[in-house]
Amino acid sequence: MGTTSPDLFVELDRSRPRGLRSQVEDGLRAAIRDGRLPPGTRLPSSRALAVDLGVTRGLVVEAYEQLAAEGYVTTVQGSGTRVNDVCAPTAGPGPVAEGPADPPLSLDFRTGVPDLGLFPRAAWVRATREALATMPDAELGYLPPAGLPRLRAAVAAYLGRVRGVACEADQVVVCNGFAHGFSLVLRALADRGVRDVAVEVPGYDDPRNQIAWAGARAVAIPVDAEGVCTADLAASPARAAVLTPAHQSPTGVVLSAPRRSELADWVRAVDGWVVEDDYDAEFRYDRHPVGALQGVLPDRVIYHGTLSKSLAPGVRLGWLVVPPDLLDDVLAARKATDGMTASLIQATFAVFLERGDLDRHLRRARRAYRERRDAVVAALARELPEARVEGVSAGLNAFVTLPPGLDSGEVAVAARRRGIGVYPLADRLADPGLRARSLVLGYGRFRPDQIDQGIETLAAAVAGLA
Ligand SMILES: Cc1ncc(COP(=O)(O)O)c(C=O)c1O
């Protein structure tokens, strides 16, 4: 039976396994997102809401703290907790309202996917055929939860070779991309009593949403030109941190050598873990990418790799490299949930990797993306010379700081009117000043000539604003 708060419509179901605090958070989050609690609304005091819902006051205080950490509300000592002006949470590109007379987009610099037209279909078909021809029947049955031994060995060798990851094949857990692997890791960390997990701001929203969903607490740690601010991390209650050290998402900065060493000091001092999200390290254009953090902190780093940028999100394949003392817990989470990744996909990718098809694809994709990034940088230098592309030459997105006096939201609306989709940084936890001057341009899907035209049109839209 549910209990309903007459003012806030928070429904609690005490028979559900998901904790009451999570249910209170979910109810408030939903009410804020769908506008039942409009911006500026003052929430009841924690005491009043606790009485209303029949829960402890501490539980409501914790729920309000979590929503504040996610940017949904602000609590001011003495004047209570108010709803912020937020749209649907995302740390990727922010939403841009479409006007009634806006033309269809001729170019959409939305971030998130690689150029799916580059997917090496012929090589994948060959690998599938070979996998099917050579797989023992037993591999079409249930596999061990960590994955096909042959693939785990191939992944361990590949990561050692290209990312400096130091691991044995039996530390590799094959999973269905970062999102899935992280859910297993969160569970294992929760079993070790980790409640506070640091996240980068600005940063990727998926880990934050998962942390909230798991009933843990996301602790926002700022990122500057050297990567995550380790001093803030050390001052926080976090015992785990989800980071993108090789190429911070979305600012594109690389974690500096001094910060790496401070991070190592921190993680040892708190007896904690770093979750290394190595989502796009294959795409560094000016030099070899910095090695994975896992290579220098193998007992403290849980490494995540994914094919979502290097091949396609639809392959739904990734891997974890887990320190030996956490491995059983991660595998227990795997056994208790989906059990295994499709064996046909695992066998196909093992062949693909062993035949050198991934290396060949990456060489080709890297050349294409490098040209596209160079086109963005050159076109911006020509058309909007005061704009700056931040971060290193890598990845599929450009993090752009606009010339002074321009507002990213206004620029996005003006560009939308001319059929070009550009998006402000949408991370609600990020500094509002940073959001107002930053655009995140996903250029991976366009030819250099399209990029030239798109940036020319963007510049015309900006000129129109002046
Ligand atoms: C920072 C970051 N990490 C990881 C991923 C990949 O996630 P998944 O492997 O779940 O598709 C993405 C995809 O957009 C990302 O932006």
The ligand as an SDF file (V2000), in Angstrom:
LIG
                    3D

 16 16  0  0  0  0  0  0  0  0999 V2000
   32.2040    9.8280  -20.9490 C   0  0  0  0  0  0  0  0  0  0  0  0
   31.6040    8.5940  -21.5500 C   0  0  0  0  0  0  0  0  0  0  0  0
   31.8850    7.4080  -21.0150 N   0  0  0  0  0  0  0  0  0  0  0  0
   31.3750    6.2610  -21.5410 C   0  0  0  0  0  0  0  0  0  0  0  0
   30.5440    6.2940  -22.6340 C   0  0  0  0  0  0  0  0  0  0  0  0
   30.0920    4.9920  -23.2640 C   0  0  0  0  0  0  0  0  0  0  0  0
   29.0580    4.4410  -22.6400 O   0  0  0  0  0  0  0  0  0  0  0  0
   28.5380    2.9920  -23.0780 P   0  0  0  0  0  0  0  0  0  0  0  0
   29.7250    2.0950  -23.2050 O   0  0  0  0  0  0  0  0  0  0  0  0
   27.6370    2.6090  -21.9830 O   0  0  0  0  0  0  0  0  0  0  0  0
   27.8250    3.1220  -24.3970 O   0  0  0  0  0  0  0  0  0  0  0  0
   30.1660    7.5030  -23.1830 C   0  0  0  0  0  0  0  0  0  0  0  0
   29.2120    7.5370  -24.2940 C   0  0  0  0  0  0  0  0  0  0  0  0
   28.6530    8.5200  -24.6860 O   0  0  0  0  0  0  0  0  0  0  0  0
   30.7230    8.6890  -22.6400 C   0  0  0  0  0  0  0  0  0  0  0  0
   30.4400    9.8870  -23.1660 O   0  0  0  0  0  0  0  0  0  0  0  0
  1  2  1  0
  2  3  1  0
  2 15  2  0
  3  4  2  0
  4  5  1  0
  5  6  1  0
  5 12  2  0
  6  7  1  0
  7  8  1  0
  8  9  2  0
  8 10  1  0
  8 11  1  0
 12 13  1  0
 12 15  1  0
 13 14  2  0
 15 16  1  0
M  END
$$$$
